[in-house]
Amino acid sequence: MLPITFLRIITTTLFFMLIGCSNNSPKAMERSLQEYNQGQWSISAMWATKALENKDNQDEAAYILGLCEFRMQHVTKAKGWFEQAAKSENETVRGRASAMLGIIASNDGDYVTAALAFEQATDDLEGIDKTKASSRSAAAKAGTSFASTISNGGYTLQFGAYQNLENAKHAAEKLGSDLRLAGLGSPSIVEEKSAVGKVLFMVQAGSFDSRGAASRCRNRNALPQCIVTAVQ
């Protein structure tokens, strides 16, 4: 994988694809993509909905709506939009939507559906996206999540240490979509005592056999700020 997030690859590629479609590309879709890349998912969804209403780039708009709903953790709504986009005649849009359906199915433990979705994505995509879809397909066929194929080692990624459990839970919830897309599954909260006996709640994700492997995963997925730490 390249040192950028899965979703940034998707949206950047899609942005240029839309720009190339016409010299008068739909302003609603341009605005939707701009807002998405700024992390303004509800506003992005509003503009994508407007593009749908205008019957402009409907498959792309459905796909962006799926991404927005997924980011807002409205998985059922996201799935509906991805299913619509997966019927697109545009191979890139169809492949990316299929990959997202595979991720959703894998997160639900439905590896049969996930394998089929990733196979479709592998057929439609190119480059790094094709490679990632193929890897996820192999994991799903083996009846495992992509996260479980990473390792079961002595290092993990830590996204914060909190004195309050509720704050740790809130932080873990916010990380959800980023970690699932990186193939790390759901974050865990580990209770530890500091050197002075104070209880801290660590938000962690991933299991790696070396510090270098953990660092590479962090860097290539451009994950939120985190550190590599040894599993206690």
MDAnalysis code that builds the backbone (N, CA, C; Angstrom):
import MDAnalysis as mda
import numpy as np

u = mda.Universe.empty(696, n_residues=232, atom_resindex=np.repeat(np.arange(232), 3), trajectory=True)
u.add_TopologyAttr("name", ["N", "CA", "C"] * 232)
u.add_TopologyAttr("resid", np.arange(1, 233))
u.add_TopologyAttr("resname", ["MET", "LEU", "PRO", "ILE", "THR", "PHE", "LEU", "ARG", "ILE", "ILE", "THR", "THR", "THR", "LEU", "PHE", "PHE", "MET", "LEU", "ILE", "GLY", "CYS", "SER", "ASN", "ASN", "SER", "PRO", "LYS", "ALA", "MET", "GLU", "ARG", "SER", "LEU", "GLN", "GLU", "TYR", "ASN", "GLN", "GLY", "GLN", "TRP", "SER", "ILE", "SER", "ALA", "MET", "TRP", "ALA", "THR", "LYS", "ALA", "LEU", "GLU", "ASN", "LYS", "ASP", "ASN", "GLN", "ASP", "GLU", "ALA", "ALA", "TYR", "ILE", "LEU", "GLY", "LEU", "CYS", "GLU", "PHE", "ARG", "MET", "GLN", "HIS", "VAL", "THR", "LYS", "ALA", "LYS", "GLY", "TRP", "PHE", "GLU", "GLN", "ALA", "ALA", "LYS", "SER", "GLU", "ASN", "GLU", "THR", "VAL", "ARG", "GLY", "ARG", "ALA", "SER", "ALA", "MET", "LEU", "GLY", "ILE", "ILE", "ALA", "SER", "ASN", "ASP", "GLY", "ASP", "TYR", "VAL", "THR", "ALA", "ALA", "LEU", "ALA", "PHE", "GLU", "GLN", "ALA", "THR", "ASP", "ASP", "LEU", "GLU", "GLY", "ILE", "ASP", "LYS", "THR", "LYS", "ALA", "SER", "SER", "ARG", "SER", "ALA", "ALA", "ALA", "LYS", "ALA", "GLY", "THR", "SER", "PHE", "ALA", "SER", "THR", "ILE", "SER", "ASN", "GLY", "GLY", "TYR", "THR", "LEU", "GLN", "PHE", "GLY", "ALA", "TYR", "GLN", "ASN", "LEU", "GLU", "ASN", "ALA", "LYS", "HIS", "ALA", "ALA", "GLU", "LYS", "LEU", "GLY", "SER", "ASP", "LEU", "ARG", "LEU", "ALA", "GLY", "LEU", "GLY", "SER", "PRO", "SER", "ILE", "VAL", "GLU", "GLU", "LYS", "SER", "ALA", "VAL", "GLY", "LYS", "VAL", "LEU", "PHE", "MET", "VAL", "GLN", "ALA", "GLY", "SER", "PHE", "ASP", "SER", "ARG", "GLY", "ALA", "ALA", "SER", "ARG", "CYS", "ARG", "ASN", "ARG", "ASN", "ALA", "LEU", "PRO", "GLN", "CYS", "ILE", "VAL", "THR", "ALA", "VAL", "GLN"])
u.atoms.positions = np.array([
    [0.831, -1.193, 0.000],
    [0.000, 0.000, 0.000],
    [0.867, 1.244, 0.000],
    [0.335, 2.294, -0.606],
    [1.035, 3.558, -0.624],
    [0.815, 4.290, 0.684],
    [1.660, 5.267, 1.013],
    [1.547, 5.952, 2.307],
    [0.432, 6.974, 2.337],
    [-0.780, 6.563, 1.976],
    [-1.982, 7.379, 2.074],
    [-3.125, 6.451, 2.392],
    [-4.231, 6.984, 2.930],
    [-5.314, 6.130, 3.369],
    [-6.065, 5.544, 2.196],
    [-6.724, 4.415, 2.479],
    [-7.553, 3.746, 1.480],
    [-8.594, 4.709, 0.931],
    [-9.245, 5.437, 1.813],
    [-10.294, 6.344, 1.353],
    [-9.720, 7.532, 0.607],
    [-8.533, 8.000, 0.975],
    [-7.940, 9.116, 0.239],
    [-7.587, 8.698, -1.172],
    [-7.119, 7.464, -1.356],
    [-6.867, 6.949, -2.707],
    [-8.165, 6.986, -3.496],
    [-9.231, 6.499, -2.884],
    [-10.512, 6.406, -3.552],
    [-11.016, 7.780, -3.960],
    [-11.069, 8.705, -3.014],
    [-11.669, 9.987, -3.310],
    [-10.814, 10.825, -4.246],
    [-9.488, 10.753, -4.105],
    [-8.627, 11.511, -5.002],
    [-8.764, 11.015, -6.434],
    [-8.732, 9.703, -6.614],
    [-8.884, 9.134, -7.950],
    [-10.238, 9.504, -8.526],
    [-11.265, 9.385, -7.705],
    [-12.602, 9.680, -8.171],
    [-12.748, 11.148, -8.529],
    [-12.085, 12.019, -7.775],
    [-12.150, 13.449, -8.051],
    [-11.629, 13.752, -9.453],
    [-10.452, 13.207, -9.787],
    [-9.888, 13.467, -11.097],
    [-10.690, 12.792, -12.203],
    [-11.311, 11.660, -11.886],
    [-12.148, 10.998, -12.858],
    [-13.344, 11.872, -13.198],
    [-13.916, 12.493, -12.181],
    [-15.058, 13.360, -12.407],
    [-14.664, 14.618, -13.177],
    [-13.498, 15.185, -12.816],
    [-13.042, 16.378, -13.509],
    [-12.823, 16.080, -14.988],
    [-12.353, 14.850, -15.262],
    [-12.052, 14.500, -16.643],
    [-13.282, 14.188, -17.467],
    [-14.427, 14.015, -16.835],
    [-15.622, 13.643, -17.582],
    [-16.126, 14.765, -18.462],
    [-15.923, 15.980, -18.016],
    [-16.492, 17.094, -18.751],
    [-15.788, 18.369, -18.345],
    [-15.738, 19.300, -19.252],
    [-15.165, 20.592, -18.922],
    [-16.074, 21.360, -17.974],
    [-17.335, 20.934, -17.907],
    [-18.296, 21.572, -17.018],
    [-18.741, 20.549, -15.978],
    [-17.815, 20.047, -15.215],
    [-18.116, 19.006, -14.250],
    [-19.100, 19.511, -13.205],
    [-19.958, 18.632, -12.686],
    [-21.011, 19.048, -11.756],
    [-20.454, 19.698, -10.500],
    [-20.909, 20.890, -10.216],
    [-20.415, 21.604, -9.047],
    [-20.802, 20.893, -7.754],
    [-21.966, 20.248, -7.735],
    [-22.391, 19.561, -6.523],
    [-21.427, 18.441, -6.163],
    [-20.992, 17.662, -7.146],
    [-20.057, 16.577, -6.868],
    [-18.682, 17.105, -6.477],
    [-18.237, 18.152, -7.125],
    [-16.951, 18.752, -6.751],
    [-16.993, 19.192, -5.292],
    [-18.077, 19.849, -4.920],
    [-18.213, 20.339, -3.548],
    [-18.291, 19.177, -2.560],
    [-19.008, 18.106, -2.947],
    [-19.116, 16.938, -2.091],
    [-17.748, 16.336, -1.813],
    [-16.919, 16.208, -2.852],
    [-15.588, 15.630, -2.691],
    [-14.684, 16.523, -1.851],
    [-14.788, 17.827, -2.053],
    [-13.986, 18.763, -1.270],
    [-14.334, 18.658, 0.213],
    [-15.618, 18.620, 0.506],
    [-16.051, 18.532, 1.903],
    [-15.654, 17.186, 2.522],
    [-15.733, 16.136, 1.716],
    [-15.339, 14.819, 2.235],
    [-13.874, 14.814, 2.634],
    [-13.035, 15.344, 1.786],
    [-11.596, 15.356, 2.070],
    [-11.242, 16.260, 3.239],
    [-12.163, 17.129, 3.635],
    [-11.968, 17.962, 4.819],
    [-12.564, 17.311, 6.067],
    [-13.105, 16.108, 5.896],
    [-13.700, 15.415, 7.033],
    [-15.095, 15.882, 7.377],
    [-15.719, 16.672, 6.487],
    [-17.072, 17.177, 6.721],
    [-18.068, 16.235, 6.051],
    [-18.269, 15.081, 6.687],
    [-19.012, 14.023, 6.012],
    [-20.495, 14.332, 5.855],
    [-21.118, 14.964, 6.811],
    [-22.542, 15.275, 6.671],
    [-22.761, 16.312, 5.572],
    [-21.853, 17.288, 5.474],
    [-21.972, 18.293, 4.411],
    [-21.686, 17.658, 3.056],
    [-20.682, 16.790, 3.003],
    [-20.382, 16.067, 1.773],
    [-21.591, 15.273, 1.307],
    [-22.261, 14.599, 2.243],
    [-23.446, 13.813, 1.903],
    [-24.551, 14.704, 1.349],
    [-24.695, 15.901, 1.905],
    [-25.713, 16.829, 1.426],
    [-25.478, 17.195, -0.044],
    [-24.214, 17.464, -0.392],
    [-23.902, 17.829, -1.779],
    [-24.024, 16.633, -2.709],
    [-23.666, 15.454, -2.237],
    [-23.824, 14.256, -3.064],
    [-25.312, 13.986, -3.330],
    [-26.137, 14.227, -2.315],
    [-27.584, 14.072, -2.491],
    [-28.099, 15.049, -3.542],
    [-27.568, 16.264, -3.524],
    [-27.956, 17.256, -4.516],
    [-27.564, 16.803, -5.923],
    [-26.393, 16.176, -6.034],
    [-25.962, 15.656, -7.335],
    [-26.918, 14.570, -7.818],
    [-27.376, 13.725, -6.892],
    [-28.357, 12.704, -7.253],
    [-29.649, 13.332, -7.751],
    [-30.086, 14.348, -7.043],
    [-31.327, 15.019, -7.433],
    [-31.205, 15.658, -8.810],
    [-30.004, 16.134, -9.131],
    [-29.762, 16.760, -10.436],
    [-29.471, 15.731, -11.528],
    [-29.451, 14.433, -11.112],
    [-29.151, 13.326, -12.036],
    [-27.776, 13.493, -12.679],
    [-26.817, 13.973, -11.893],
    [-25.439, 14.153, -12.345],
    [-24.546, 13.109, -11.683],
    [-23.815, 12.335, -12.500],
    [-22.856, 11.362, -11.959],
    [-23.467, 10.558, -10.815],
    [-24.600, 9.924, -11.091],
    [-25.367, 9.296, -10.014],
    [-24.622, 8.144, -9.338],
    [-23.896, 7.349, -10.107],
    [-23.174, 6.237, -9.490],
    [-22.094, 6.750, -8.543],
    [-21.354, 7.775, -8.986],
    [-20.318, 8.360, -8.144],
    [-20.916, 8.996, -6.900],
    [-22.065, 9.660, -7.081],
    [-22.733, 10.292, -5.944],
    [-23.184, 9.243, -4.930],
    [-23.718, 8.126, -5.424],
    [-24.142, 7.047, -4.525],
    [-22.949, 6.499, -3.755],
    [-21.819, 6.376, -4.434],
    [-20.617, 5.859, -3.787],
    [-20.132, 6.803, -2.683],
    [-20.094, 8.094, -2.975],
    [-19.668, 9.067, -1.967],
    [-20.637, 9.075, -0.788],
    [-21.930, 8.943, -1.061],
    [-22.896, 8.868, 0.030],
    [-22.615, 7.647, 0.906],
    [-22.243, 6.538, 0.273],
    [-21.886, 5.359, 1.042],
    [-20.692, 5.605, 1.940],
    [-19.664, 6.267, 1.398],
    [-18.482, 6.583, 2.196],
    [-18.836, 7.480, 3.380],
    [-19.655, 8.482, 3.122],
    [-20.044, 9.408, 4.194],
    [-20.804, 8.674, 5.294],
    [-21.767, 7.859, 4.908],
    [-22.550, 7.125, 5.907],
    [-21.661, 6.150, 6.676],
    [-20.712, 5.523, 5.994],
    [-19.788, 4.616, 6.671],
    [-18.948, 5.370, 7.689],
    [-18.458, 6.540, 7.301],
    [-17.654, 7.345, 8.213],
    [-18.463, 7.783, 9.421],
    [-19.757, 8.021, 9.221],
    [-20.624, 8.429, 10.331],
    [-21.170, 7.221, 11.075],
    [-20.674, 6.026, 10.707],
    [-21.017, 4.760, 11.338],
    [-22.488, 4.392, 11.177],
    [-23.071, 4.825, 10.050],
    [-24.418, 4.404, 9.665],
    [-24.250, 3.283, 8.637],
    [-23.864, 2.112, 9.134],
    [-23.414, 1.046, 8.234],
    [-24.538, 0.538, 7.334],
    [-25.753, 0.422, 7.842],
    [-26.862, -0.074, 7.027],
    [-27.136, 0.857, 5.857],
    [-27.146, 2.155, 6.117],
    [-27.344, 3.122, 5.038],
    [-26.189, 3.076, 4.047],
    [-24.970, 2.972, 4.582],
    [-23.794, 2.906, 3.714],
    [-23.896, 1.708, 2.775],
    [-24.290, 0.570, 3.315],
    [-24.398, -0.647, 2.514],
    [-25.371, -0.457, 1.355],
    [-26.491, 0.208, 1.618],
    [-27.465, 0.454, 0.558],
    [-26.895, 1.277, -0.582],
    [-26.147, 2.317, -0.250],
    [-25.538, 3.157, -1.286],
    [-24.452, 2.400, -2.038],
    [-23.650, 1.610, -1.328],
    [-22.604, 0.837, -2.001],
    [-23.212, -0.210, -2.939],
    [-24.319, -0.805, -2.537],
    [-24.989, -1.777, -3.405],
    [-25.455, -1.115, -4.692],
    [-25.919, 0.112, -4.577],
    [-26.334, 0.850, -5.777],
    [-25.127, 1.153, -6.663],
    [-24.054, 1.639, -6.054],
    [-22.860, 2.001, -6.822],
    [-22.190, 0.768, -7.429],
    [-22.341, -0.392, -6.788],
    [-21.714, -1.623, -7.285],
    [-22.341, -2.117, -8.576],
    [-23.443, -1.501, -8.992],
    [-24.089, -1.850, -10.260],
    [-23.659, -0.911, -11.390],
    [-22.747, -0.008, -11.085],
    [-22.306, 0.987, -12.061],
    [-21.642, 0.331, -13.270],
    [-21.749, 0.981, -14.421],
    [-21.024, 0.538, -15.607],
    [-19.568, 0.989, -15.554],
    [-19.260, 1.931, -14.689],
    [-17.885, 2.395, -14.502],
    [-17.145, 1.394, -13.629],
    [-16.104, 0.767, -14.153],
    [-15.420, -0.297, -13.434],
    [-14.791, 0.182, -12.134],
    [-14.237, 1.393, -12.142],
    [-13.589, 1.905, -10.932],
    [-14.599, 2.101, -9.812],
    [-15.706, 2.743, -10.123],
    [-16.747, 2.961, -9.117],
    [-17.305, 1.620, -8.645],
    [-17.582, 0.734, -9.598],
    [-18.127, -0.586, -9.243],
    [-17.155, -1.360, -8.359],
    [-15.874, -1.332, -8.711],
    [-14.883, -2.063, -7.939],
    [-14.712, -1.521, -6.539],
    [-14.670, -0.207, -6.403],
    [-14.486, 0.393, -5.085],
    [-15.708, 0.153, -4.207],
    [-16.887, 0.225, -4.797],
    [-18.110, -0.047, -4.034],
    [-18.144, -1.503, -3.597],
    [-17.731, -2.412, -4.479],
    [-17.692, -3.828, -4.128],
    [-16.709, -4.078, -2.987],
    [-15.560, -3.396, -3.020],
    [-14.578, -3.542, -1.946],
    [-15.159, -3.093, -0.611],
    [-15.916, -2.003, -0.627],
    [-16.519, -1.536, 0.611],
    [-17.575, -2.512, 1.124],
    [-18.336, -3.122, 0.199],
    [-19.299, -4.146, 0.619],
    [-18.572, -5.337, 1.233],
    [-17.400, -5.661, 0.687],
    [-16.599, -6.732, 1.262],
    [-16.126, -6.405, 2.664],
    [-15.707, -5.168, 2.874],
    [-15.256, -4.736, 4.200],
    [-16.398, -4.831, 5.210],
    [-17.581, -4.382, 4.806],
    [-18.735, -4.432, 5.705],
    [-19.074, -5.880, 6.050],
    [-19.105, -6.748, 5.036],
    [-19.424, -8.153, 5.276],
    [-18.371, -8.808, 6.164],
    [-17.102, -8.514, 5.930],
    [-16.027, -9.081, 6.734],
    [-16.137, -8.638, 8.185],
    [-16.439, -7.357, 8.393],
    [-16.610, -6.846, 9.758],
    [-17.770, -7.529, 10.474],
    [-18.773, -7.984, 9.685],
    [-19.919, -8.699, 10.261],
    [-19.651, -10.185, 10.428],
    [-18.479, -10.645, 9.978],
    [-18.160, -12.062, 10.076],
    [-18.753, -12.904, 8.964],
    [-19.320, -12.263, 7.924],
    [-19.898, -12.975, 6.783],
    [-18.823, -13.107, 5.711],
    [-17.948, -14.091, 5.872],
    [-16.776, -14.189, 5.010],
    [-17.099, -14.717, 3.613],
    [-18.191, -15.452, 3.473],
    [-18.594, -15.919, 2.149],
    [-18.980, -14.733, 1.268],
    [-19.844, -13.871, 1.805],
    [-20.237, -12.668, 1.075],
    [-19.043, -11.758, 0.835],
    [-18.183, -11.636, 1.841],
    [-17.005, -10.783, 1.717],
    [-16.093, -11.267, 0.600],
    [-15.867, -12.587, 0.536],
    [-14.984, -13.137, -0.501],
    [-15.512, -12.834, -1.887],
    [-16.823, -12.984, -2.091],
    [-17.423, -12.710, -3.392],
    [-17.278, -11.234, -3.762],
    [-17.497, -10.361, -2.780],
    [-17.387, -8.920, -3.032],
    [-15.955, -8.533, -3.382],
    [-14.990, -9.075, -2.643],
    [-13.588, -8.756, -2.919],
    [-13.131, -9.344, -4.259],
    [-13.682, -10.492, -4.642],
    [-13.367, -11.057, -5.957],
    [-13.832, -10.110, -7.064],
    [-15.053, -9.591, -6.913],
    [-15.565, -8.636, -7.895],
    [-14.690, -7.390, -7.941],
    [-14.297, -6.913, -6.774],
    [-13.436, -5.732, -6.712],
    [-12.091, -5.999, -7.380],
    [-11.542, -7.186, -7.154],
    [-10.260, -7.542, -7.767],
    [-10.354, -7.521, -9.283],
    [-11.481, -7.992, -9.816],
    [-11.670, -8.004, -11.271],
    [-11.764, -6.589, -11.848],
    [-12.337, -5.669, -11.084],
    [-12.628, -4.330, -11.614],
    [-11.519, -3.309, -11.367],
    [-10.730, -3.513, -10.315],
    [-9.763, -2.497, -9.913],
    [-8.391, -2.743, -10.524],
    [-7.532, -1.750, -10.372],
    [-6.162, -1.842, -10.868],
    [-5.185, -1.401, -9.782],
    [-3.907, -1.722, -9.977],
    [-2.850, -1.224, -9.105],
    [-2.995, -1.665, -7.670],
    [-2.692, -0.726, -6.750],
    [-2.674, -1.048, -5.331],
    [-4.038, -1.468, -4.821],
    [-5.111, -0.882, -5.383],
    [-6.455, -1.256, -4.949],
    [-6.754, -2.704, -5.319],
    [-6.295, -3.143, -6.486],
    [-6.488, -4.530, -6.907],
    [-5.740, -5.474, -5.969],
    [-4.505, -5.090, -5.615],
    [-3.703, -5.916, -4.713],
    [-4.366, -6.052, -3.357],
    [-4.876, -4.953, -2.820],
    [-5.517, -4.992, -1.510],
    [-6.792, -5.827, -1.540],
    [-7.584, -5.660, -2.621],
    [-8.820, -6.442, -2.739],
    [-8.499, -7.933, -2.823],
    [-7.442, -8.281, -3.549],
    [-7.048, -9.683, -3.671],
    [-6.620, -10.256, -2.316],
    [-5.860, -9.478, -1.534],
    [-5.430, -9.927, -0.206],
    [-6.617, -10.143, 0.717],
    [-7.553, -9.234, 0.665],
    [-8.745, -9.355, 1.505],
    [-9.599, -10.541, 1.060],
    [-9.645, -10.788, -0.251],
    [-10.394, -11.929, -0.758],
    [-9.811, -13.235, -0.228],
    [-8.485, -13.338, -0.247],
    [-7.826, -14.552, 0.252],
    [-8.125, -14.769, 1.733],
    [-8.101, -13.685, 2.509],
    [-8.392, -13.795, 3.946],
    [-9.829, -14.245, 4.170],
    [-10.754, -13.680, 3.385],
    [-12.165, -14.032, 3.543],
    [-12.413, -15.492, 3.164],
    [-11.755, -15.953, 2.103],
    [-11.909, -17.355, 1.696],
    [-11.397, -18.305, 2.768],
    [-10.406, -17.843, 3.513],
    [-9.867, -18.666, 4.599],
    [-10.738, -18.602, 5.850],
    [-11.809, -17.808, 5.763],
    [-12.725, -17.696, 6.892],
    [-12.216, -16.841, 8.014],
    [-11.372, -15.842, 7.663],
    [-10.822, -14.951, 8.682],
    [-10.981, -13.514, 8.238],
    [-10.902, -12.609, 9.192],
    [-10.876, -11.193, 8.856],
    [-9.473, -10.818, 8.416],
    [-9.359, -9.740, 7.665],
    [-8.044, -9.274, 7.234],
    [-7.179, -8.943, 8.438],
    [-7.796, -8.430, 9.510],
    [-7.034, -8.054, 10.707],
    [-6.330, -9.254, 11.312],
    [-6.976, -10.427, 11.257],
    [-6.384, -11.592, 11.905],
    [-5.199, -12.144, 11.142],
    [-5.001, -11.689, 9.895],
    [-3.867, -12.177, 9.108],
    [-2.618, -11.328, 9.315],
    [-2.749, -10.227, 10.024],
    [-1.605, -9.332, 10.197],
    [-0.523, -10.000, 11.039],
    [-0.900, -10.455, 12.212],
    [0.061, -11.103, 13.101],
    [-0.612, -11.364, 14.429],
    [0.088, -12.011, 15.279],
    [-0.360, -12.165, 16.664],
    [0.869, -11.999, 17.538],
    [1.478, -10.831, 17.431],
    [2.779, -10.629, 18.039],
    [2.770, -9.746, 19.258],
    [3.943, -9.191, 19.546],
    [4.134, -8.482, 20.792],
    [4.064, -6.982, 20.715],
    [3.572, -6.421, 19.577],
    [3.487, -4.970, 19.444],
    [2.098, -4.565, 18.971],
    [1.702, -3.365, 19.361],
    [0.400, -2.848, 18.971],
    [0.505, -1.348, 18.742],
    [-0.551, -0.768, 18.185],
    [-0.632, 0.681, 17.994],
    [-1.509, 1.270, 19.091],
    [-1.009, 2.294, 19.752],
    [-1.747, 2.920, 20.853],
    [-2.176, 4.327, 20.447],
    [-3.483, 4.584, 20.557],
    [-4.065, 5.836, 20.082],
    [-4.401, 6.804, 21.209],
    [-3.964, 6.508, 22.399],
    [-4.199, 7.427, 23.500],
    [-4.247, 6.695, 24.826],
    [-4.002, 7.453, 25.897],
    [-4.089, 6.932, 27.260],
    [-4.968, 7.892, 28.048],
    [-6.016, 7.385, 28.662],
    [-7.022, 8.234, 29.297],
    [-7.210, 7.856, 30.768],
    [-7.408, 8.851, 31.588],
    [-7.673, 8.613, 32.990],
    [-9.124, 8.222, 33.226],
    [-9.991, 8.598, 32.276],
    [-11.423, 8.350, 32.396],
    [-11.844, 7.300, 31.370],
    [-12.531, 6.262, 31.809],
    [-12.933, 5.174, 30.914],
    [-13.884, 5.668, 29.832],
    [-14.800, 6.555, 30.181],
    [-15.760, 7.049, 29.189],
    [-15.048, 7.811, 28.070],
    [-14.023, 8.556, 28.430],
    [-13.259, 9.270, 27.405],
    [-12.550, 8.277, 26.481],
    [-12.051, 7.203, 27.049],
    [-11.395, 6.173, 26.246],
    [-12.394, 5.515, 25.295],
    [-13.593, 5.241, 25.796],
    [-14.632, 4.636, 24.952],
    [-15.020, 5.568, 23.813],
    [-15.113, 6.854, 24.109],
    [-15.467, 7.840, 23.075],
    [-14.381, 7.898, 22.004],
    [-13.135, 7.886, 22.434],
    [-12.020, 7.920, 21.487],
    [-12.019, 6.666, 20.615],
    [-12.272, 5.521, 21.225],
    [-12.302, 4.260, 20.475],
    [-13.420, 4.269, 19.440],
    [-14.557, 4.820, 19.813],
    [-15.687, 4.889, 18.879],
    [-15.357, 5.758, 17.673],
    [-14.689, 6.878, 17.908],
    [-14.326, 7.778, 16.811],
    [-13.330, 7.128, 15.850],
    [-12.510, 6.216, 16.357],
    [-11.499, 5.557, 15.535],
    [-12.074, 4.451, 14.660],
    [-13.288, 4.025, 14.949],
    [-13.843, 2.821, 14.350],
    [-13.668, 2.661, 12.854],
    [-14.147, 3.631, 12.067],
    [-14.113, 3.469, 10.606],
    [-12.696, 3.484, 10.067],
    [-11.805, 4.317, 10.643],
    [-10.403, 4.347, 10.195],
    [-9.740, 2.987, 10.390],
    [-9.973, 2.376, 11.534],
    [-9.315, 1.103, 11.838],
    [-9.882, -0.033, 11.002],
    [-11.193, -0.046, 10.804],
    [-11.785, -1.112, 9.993],
    [-11.285, -1.041, 8.557],
    [-11.153, 0.161, 8.027],
    [-10.671, 0.309, 6.656],
    [-9.204, -0.075, 6.532],
    [-8.445, 0.073, 7.590],
    [-7.036, -0.325, 7.575],
    [-6.867, -1.815, 7.832],
    [-7.977, -2.517, 8.074],
    [-7.911, -3.944, 8.333],
    [-7.509, -4.288, 9.748],
    [-7.671, -3.349, 10.675],
    [-7.246, -3.570, 12.058],
    [-8.395, -3.975, 12.974],
    [-9.586, -4.033, 12.436],
    [-10.722, -4.410, 13.264],
    [-11.105, -3.314, 14.246],
    [-11.748, -3.705, 15.328],
    [-12.188, -2.744, 16.339],
    [-11.086, -2.499, 17.370],
    [-10.998, -1.282, 17.909],
    [-9.990, -0.996, 18.934],
    [-10.354, -1.664, 20.256],
    [-9.357, -1.861, 21.069],
    [-9.584, -2.406, 22.406],
    [-9.144, -1.388, 23.441],
    [-9.703, -1.499, 24.627],
    [-9.327, -0.625, 25.739],
    [-8.660, -1.478, 26.809],
    [-7.402, -1.166, 27.078],
    [-6.605, -1.954, 28.015],
    [-6.333, -1.119, 29.262],
    [-6.644, -1.670, 30.409],
    [-6.421, -0.968, 31.683],
    [-5.017, -1.266, 32.192],
    [-4.279, -0.212, 32.488],
    [-2.922, -0.374, 33.015],
    [-2.703, 0.593, 34.169],
    [-1.696, 0.283, 34.984],
    [-1.299, 1.182, 36.064],
    [0.023, 1.830, 35.714],
    [0.099, 3.140, 35.939],
    [1.335, 3.851, 35.665],
    [2.350, 3.559, 36.775],
    [3.552, 4.103, 36.601],
    [4.623, 3.860, 37.586],
    [4.265, 4.383, 38.967],
    [3.368, 5.370, 39.036],
    [2.974, 5.935, 40.334],
    [1.648, 5.356, 40.811],
    [1.190, 4.297, 40.154],
    [-0.020, 3.620, 40.609],
    [-1.318, 4.174, 40.074],
    [-1.264, 5.127, 39.158],
    [-2.484, 5.708, 38.596],
    [-3.020, 4.800, 37.493],
    [-4.333, 4.574, 37.484],
    [-4.966, 3.727, 36.463],
    [-5.171, 4.533, 35.185],
    [-4.757, 3.955, 34.067],
    [-4.939, 4.565, 32.755],
    [-5.639, 3.573, 31.831],
    [-6.408, 4.110, 30.903],
    [-7.118, 3.285, 29.936],
    [-6.517, 3.542, 28.553],
    [-5.855, 2.525, 28.011],
    [-5.147, 2.641, 26.741],
    [-6.048, 2.190, 25.597],
    [-6.143, 3.022, 24.553],
    [-6.895, 2.653, 23.358],
    [-5.903, 2.093, 22.342],
    [-6.036, 0.810, 22.021],
    [-5.050, 0.133, 21.186],
    [-5.738, -0.649, 20.060],
    [-4.970, -0.931, 19.001],
    [-5.491, -1.728, 17.886],
    [-4.339, -2.392, 17.155],
    [-4.575, -3.584, 16.647],
    [-3.583, -4.293, 15.854],
    [-2.643, -5.111, 16.708],
    [-2.080, -6.148, 16.104],
    [-1.097, -6.996, 16.773],
    [-0.032, -7.344, 15.747],
    [1.226, -7.028, 16.063],
    [2.309, -7.143, 15.092],
    [3.488, -7.883, 15.712],
    [4.243, -8.583, 14.855],
    [5.363, -9.366, 15.370],
    [6.639, -8.557, 15.533],
    [6.622, -7.297, 15.074],
    [7.805, -6.455, 15.252],
    [7.395, -4.992, 15.305],
    [8.254, -4.178, 15.875],
    [8.001, -2.740, 15.934],
    [7.956, -2.148, 14.527],
    [8.818, -2.665, 13.646],
    [8.845, -2.167, 12.275],
    [7.553, -2.442, 11.532],
    [6.978, -3.635, 11.728],
    [5.725, -3.985, 11.062],
    [4.598, -3.062, 11.524],
    [4.573, -2.762, 12.804],
    [3.556, -1.852, 13.330],
    [3.729, -0.453, 12.749],
    [4.973, 0.010, 12.661],
    [5.243, 1.344, 12.107],
    [4.838, 1.426, 10.643],
    [5.116, 0.359, 9.878],
    [4.755, 0.365, 8.453],
    [3.246, 0.420, 8.274],
    [2.525, -0.319, 9.100],
    [1.059, -0.280, 9.027],
    [0.544, 1.115, 9.339],
    [1.092, 1.728, 10.356],
    [0.684, 3.087, 10.738],
    [0.948, 4.072, 9.607],
    [2.118, 3.989, 9.011],
    [2.511, 4.971, 8.004],
    [1.769, 4.802, 6.688],
    [1.611, 3.557, 6.242],
    [1.004, 3.373, 4.927],
    [-0.498, 3.629, 4.947],
    [-1.115, 3.577, 6.121],
    [-2.537, 3.866, 6.225],
    [-2.826, 5.274, 6.723],
    [-1.752, 6.055, 6.997],
    [-1.915, 7.418, 7.510],
    [-2.962, 7.453, 8.622],
    [-2.774, 6.589, 9.597],
    [-3.723, 6.498, 10.703],
    [-3.649, 7.740, 11.594],
    [-4.706, 7.988, 12.373],
    [-4.643, 9.085, 13.349],
    [-3.433, 8.917, 14.258],
    [-3.029, 9.998, 14.897],
    [-1.808, 9.987, 15.698],
    [-1.797, 8.823, 16.679],
    [-0.710, 8.055, 16.627],
    [-0.576, 6.906, 17.506],
    [0.893, 6.565, 17.671],
    [1.178, 5.721, 18.647],
    [2.545, 5.273, 18.879],
    [2.587, 3.752, 18.833],
    [3.757, 3.216, 18.532],
    [3.978, 1.773, 18.590],
    [4.397, 1.434, 20.010],
    [3.751, 0.432, 20.587],
    [4.093, 0.057, 21.952],
    [4.090, -1.460, 22.090],
    [4.895, -1.951, 23.016],
    [4.934, -3.396, 23.276],
    [3.697, -3.803, 24.050],
    [3.175, -4.978, 23.714],
    [2.016, -5.513, 24.436],
    [2.453, -5.929, 25.828],
    [1.711, -5.474, 26.811],
    [2.066, -5.779, 28.203],
    [1.562, -7.172, 28.605],
])
